[in-house]
Amino acid sequence: MNKQVQKLNSSSYAGRIWYRTQDGCDYTFEEYLRLVESFHGHAAPGLLIGGKMVDLAAAHLPPGQLFDAICETPKCLPDAVQLLTPCTIGNGWLKIVHLGRFALALYDKYKGSGIRVFLDSTKLAPGSEIRTWFFKLKPKPQQNKARLFEEIRQAGANLLSVQPVRIRPSFLKKNEPAKKILCPMCGESYPANHGPICRGCQGENPYDDFTLISAAAPSPLCMGK
C-alpha cells in the first residue's frame, strides 16, 4: 500500500453540501442526517462520518468510473456505502474485510486502482467529543451527542485522510456460483462445496429449535380477524 497520505484541500469541501451523488443530487448535513435515520434506524456518528468518507473517495475517482467498494469494519461504514452508492453486500460489489480499521476504499472494479479514505486519529483534537467517541473514552450515555454531531458537521472532510491504493488480484476475482445440491439430512438446497451435508446440519445452525410452518397456513397475527 502507498504509505504517502495526500493532504486534503479543505477549502474545496467548504459549504453546506455533505454528499453529492453520482447523478448530481446534493445533500446537506441535515438532509443526510434524516436519510441516515430512515435507513440505519438512528443517526449513528460513524455513519455520518461515513457519508463524508464515501463522498471524498468518489470525488477522487475519474468521472463515470464503475467501482466496487471495500469496508475495513462491519460497523456503520457498510451502511454508508450501501446508502450512497450502487455497491451492496447483496450484489457483491461491496466486500467487508474485518481489519478493525475505520476505513473504506472505492476502486475500479476491473483494474483495481482506487482511493482509500480513513478517519485520521492524528486529526482528532484532544478533549474533542469526536475523539471521546472514537476512542470510547466515555460510556455512550455520558457522551454529548449534540456536541458530537456539531463537531462532525464543522469538521467535515478535515477529519479524514486519503491514499491511492491498488487492490490485490485475489479480491478482484469474481467467484462463480457453486452447484446446488439437496442436504440428505434436512432436505434443503445448499452449495455443494460446503461438504456432504449443509452447514446448518454440520452444527452451524443459529437456531435453538424451530417448527416448519407451511406458507399456505394463515398467519397467527391474522387469526381471529
Steps between C-alpha positions, in 0.01 A plus 500: 500500500619850425592649838501859376185665627371778280408820680145610436403839371235582759392815315354287221271338756386820666133586497189313595513210253575179687462249218461525123355200315630372167197646322562846645260510795630685806431420864556747781612364837143527631355318196758225526427470873134427422601255228720314749221482756258351245751239377704411809233544767683778683757770427824316576810725509700243301243508223503880488877499461469206261290710264778755475752219449302362205462852361874564523599167346255543212628852435848358436383242244483575126151610389278211397733229634334172596621418848475244776551567870683355799420584863760415763240478776150351512374788715320798341722544193333222296166677544650828375624323187169320444300817560701724267636277224383206284734272700322264739583177678219331309624584150859415593643844420569568868745285694553518875855419605491512879831669585348708780603825330255782429579515131348431161617486141329554166687348205476418130318167494716370213844656550505529881633856519314708755484731796508411870358744755542464875416689817839641594549486877784756478237755395280449808557785744568407864186547706271503197175307511599322177817368663300394806254313278761344271723367778205421729643712782153529656198268503252594229238642744762745631598630157362834386312398186406853392859619535626189319273555200591868482872419509451248218305755295760772554799275430367324191783360287764652729470187717606282211804402300516334160742260332523359149485119513512201270281203588659156502396276207347244738242762605415585139418141409129433470397175664287276282180375667547148637279214387198450726405160640248377758612431855429133586415595859269803475409480132580864425726617219852624572833555315668167429841634602383531862535125549286183503231671710403868533669722756180518701507126550875517567420690819515861378122547523431821702162377621435307821192342347233581247181352366425493128192707417345471157492825303137419419403497867334814637722732700433488879493879489205492260293235677182621661461797266 
